[in-house]
Amino acid sequence: MLSFLVRRLLTFVPTFFGVTVIAFAFIRLLPGDPIALLAGERGVSPERHAELARQFGFDQPLWRQYLDYLWGILHGDLGISFVTKKPVLTEFFTLFPATLELSLCAILLAVLVGIPAGVIAAVNRGKFFDQALMTTALVGYSMPIFWWALLLIIVFSSGLHWTPVSGRISLMYFFPTPTGFMLIDSLLSGEKGAFASAVSHLILPTVVLATIPLAVIARQTRSAMLEVLSEDYVRTARAKGLSPFRVNGIHALRNALIPVVTVIGLSVGTLLAGAILTETIFSWPGIGKWMVDSIFRRDYQAVQGGLLLIAAIVMIVNLTVDVLYGLINPRIRKG
């Protein structure tokens, strides 16, 4: 097991440094002068422009800028935001609870709906339920997030007035947010109606963000269940007269969950990528919206640090899934 973990860690290091190169190059490939954007309509004189360029290090060669950036990363310093003048690390972890809350609700919805849907489709292979569920999953996987989000807003927010359009909670509520998780903080506040408001604001973003992972989990569960249902021990369980629920829901599903768990872990990257669009459309104050705003403002430090931290989270989750998968299936770690 130790050699398996070492091999995974050895692949982690070059991937991490590759991400630093991509994060550094991405923002610099975008057109626009960050100093001019900071100055706004007032503009700056050539002398002041040169002074700011020296202050932010833009007068240095790119290789020197990258080395300074890498040196800061190795010392735990992701820089200071050009716009807010706050440390990027502080800004990221201030906004991250909002994204984490949304992502956890989305993956919970995807698991609670996707796994039963996959099991029902597998048990009813070739029948109406199977075809209907898998067609719906395919449509959900193929549907553009921005279009799906706008459609839900038009129907449920503008048309039926069931859910709010944007934000995390109504503007009429003001209370401390020590945890950063609005559901928890609204309960702790004791204000009447605060928790209900937080839940109503969370519904549409959760549904939009959960759509693609839900479709993937449902299809993977169906595929894994079909493979397990053909095994000898399942036929033996049926021959013993066990109930269909016990055969399908316990014996078969337990063994089919191994690849499903892997897919759930790998869905973290999909959730963080989808959160960028979802948070922007619903004005959800998380790291996705923060990243989009930073890109438009050419906030080099915020974009570089945000991309790096998001990539690090995805890599850590994938590494954890690999290790857990190796513990569950010894053949994986010996391969």
N, C-alpha and C positions, 0 to 999 in steps of 0.2 A: 504493500500500500504506500509505503514511503517513496519508493521509486516512481510510482504512478503520480503522486503529488508533486514530486520534483520535476517530472516531465511537464506537467501542466504549468508549473510556475516558470519554467524556462521559456515556455511559449508566451507567458504573460508579459515578461519584460520587454521583448522586442515589439510586441503589439502596443504596449504603452508608449514607447518612444515613437513608434510610427504615428500614433494618435497626436503626439505633440507636434510633429511635423505638419500633419494635416490641419490641426487647429491653428498653427502659426501661419500657414500659407493661405488658408481659406479666407480670412478677413482681408488679407492684403491683395487678394485677387479681385475683390469687389471694387468697382469704380468709386471715386469720390475721395476728397481730402478730409481726414478726420479733424484737422485743425480748423478748416473752413466751416465744417459743420458745427463745431463747438462755438465758433464765433457768431454764427447765425447771420442775420441780415446785416448786422453792423459791419462785419468784415474785420480784417486786421491788416495792419501795415506790413510791408515786406520784412521790416526789422523785427516786429513783434512775431511774425510768422516763423522767422528763423530762430528766435529765442524760444518759442514754444516747441519747435522741432528738436532743439537741443535738450530742452527739459524732459520731453517724452522719449528721447532717444531715436527719433525718426531720422536724424542726420547720420546715423551710423549705417554701415553696410548691413545687408540682410543677415549675413552669417553671424555678425556680431550681435544683432538684435535677437537672433534665435538662441545664441549661447547665453545671453543675459536672461532670456525667458526661461531656458532650461535650468540655469543656475538657481533662479528663484523657485522653480518647481521643486528642485531637489532639497531646498531649504524651507519648503512649506509656504512659500510666498507666491501667490498668483497675481500679485500686483494690485493697483488701486484703480478703480473705475474713473475714467476721464470725466464722466458726467456727474456722478453722485459724490465723488471724492471719498468713497468708502472702500474698504478692502473687498475684493471680489469674493473671497472665501466667506466673509461675513454676510454679504448680500445673498450668496447662493444658499447658505444654510438657513437664512431668514425666510426665504421664499420656498425652499424645498418641502416643508411640511404641507403646503397647499397642494403641490404636485403629488406628493406621496399619498395624501388622503384621497385624492381623485383616482390615482392609480390603484390603490388598494381596493376601493369600492368597485372599480372597473374589473379587476381580475377576480374579485369575489363574485360579481354578477356573471362573468364569463364561465367560471367554474361551476357555479350552482345551476346554470342553465345548460352549458355546453356538454357536461358529462352525462346528465340524464338524457339529453337529446341524442347523443351518440349511442347510448345504450339502447334506447327505444328504436333507433334506426337500425341497429345491428340485429336486434331480436326480430324485427319485422322486415328483414332484408327482402328487397324487391317489391314490397307492398306499398300502399299509398303513403303511410307515415314515413317510411324510409325515403321515398322519392321527394315528398314534400319537405321534410327536414333538411335533406342534403341540398336541395335546390335553394332553399332559404339560406343555408349556410354559404353556398357559393355566391349568391347575390350579396350577402353581407360582407363577404371577403372582398368582392370586386367593387363594392360601392365606395366612391371617393368620400373621404371623411368630411371635407368642407361642404359638399352637396348634401350629404345626409344630415349634418348639423343644421344647415340652413332650412332644410325641409322640416325638421322637427320643431325648429323655432317658429316657422310660419304656421304650422298646424297647432302645436300645443301652447305656444306663448302668445302669438299674435291672434290666432283664430279662436281657440278655446279658452285662453287666459288661465290655463291650469298651472303653468310653471313660469318663473321669471325668465327674462331674456339673458341676463348676464350677472356677474358678480358672485360672491360667496354667501352673502347674507344681506338682508334689507338694510338700507341706510338709516333706518329709524333705531337700530340697535347699536349701542356703544358699550363695550366692556373689554376688559383686559384679555389678551390671548396668550397666556403663558406657554401653552403647548404648541401653538401654531396650527393645531387641528380644530377646525371650526366646529365640528360636531361635538367634540369633547368640551371645548371652551364655552360653547353656547349652553351646554348642560350645567357646567360649573358656575356660569354667571347667575343662574336662577331667574333670569328675565323671562317673563311669560311670552311664549310664542317664538323665542329666539331659536330653539332647536328645530321647530317646524319650518322656520324660514331657511335655516341652513340646509335642511334635508331637501326642501323644494328647489333650492338653487343647485343642488348637487345632482338631481335626477337626470336632466338632459345631458350634461357633460359626461356623466357616468355611462349612459346608454351609448352615446356616440363613441367614446373611447373603448368600450367593451366589445363593440361589434366585431372587429376583425379577430381579436383573441378568442372570442366566443365561437366564431365560425371555425377557426383552426382547431380548437379543442374538441368541438363536436365531431369534426371529420376524423381527427386522430383517434378519438375514443371509438368511433364506429369501426375504423380500420383495425385497431387493436382488439376490439371485442370479437370481430369476425374471425380473426386468427385464433383467438383463445377458444371460442365456441366449438371449433372443430377438433379440439384436443380430446384425447381418450378419457382424461379424468372428468371432463364435463359430461361426456356421454355416460360414464359410470355413475355420476351423481344423479343424472336423470333416471337411469335404470333402477337406482335404489329408491326411487319414488319421492325424492326431495322436491319441494315446491319450486315453481319457476322463479320466484323472487330469490330464494336461497341459492339456486343454481346460477342465475344470471347476475344478481345483485351482490353476491358475496364471493362465491368461488371464482366465477369468470372475471368479474370486474376487478377483484383484488390483483389478479395477475396481469390484467390489461392496463393497470394504472402506471406501470413503470415507464413506458414511452410517453404517456400522457403527462406525468409529472415533469419529464424533461421538457416537453413543449410548453408547459406552464412557466417553467423557469426561463426559457428562452423568449417568452412573450414579453419579458420586461423591456427588452430593447424596442419592441413594437409599441408598448405603452408610452415610453418616453418620447419616441419619435412622433406618435400620434398626439401626445400632449401638447406639442408645439402648435399644431393647427387647432386643436380643441380649445386650448386656453386662449388663443388669439381670438377665435370666433366668439367665445362666451365671456371674454374679458376676465378670465380666471387668473388671479394674481399669483401665478406660480413661476417656475423657472422657464417654462416654455414661452410664455408671453414675455418674460424678461429677456430671453435670448433673442426673440424677434425684434424687440425694441432696441436692444444693444446693437444688432446688425444694422438697423436703419440709421442709428446714430454713429456708426463706425467706432463704437467703443471697443477698441482692440483688446484691452485687458479683460473686459467682461466676456467677450465672445470666446477668446482663447481659454480663459479659465472655466467658463461654462461648458464648452465642448469637452474639455479634458475631464471635468468632474463627472459629466454624464457618461462619457465613455468608460471611466474608471468604475462607476456603479454597475454598468452593463457587464464589464469584464469580471468583476467580483462575483456577480450573480451567476454568470456562466461558469466561472471556476467552481463555485459552490455546487452547482448542478452536476458538473463533471465528477466532482469528488463524491457526491451522494450517489450518483449513478454507478460509480466504481465500487462503492460499498454495497449497493444492492446487487449488482451483477459482477461477480469476480472475473468473468471472461473479458469485460471491458478493460479493467486495469491491467490484465495480463497481455492484452493485444498490442 
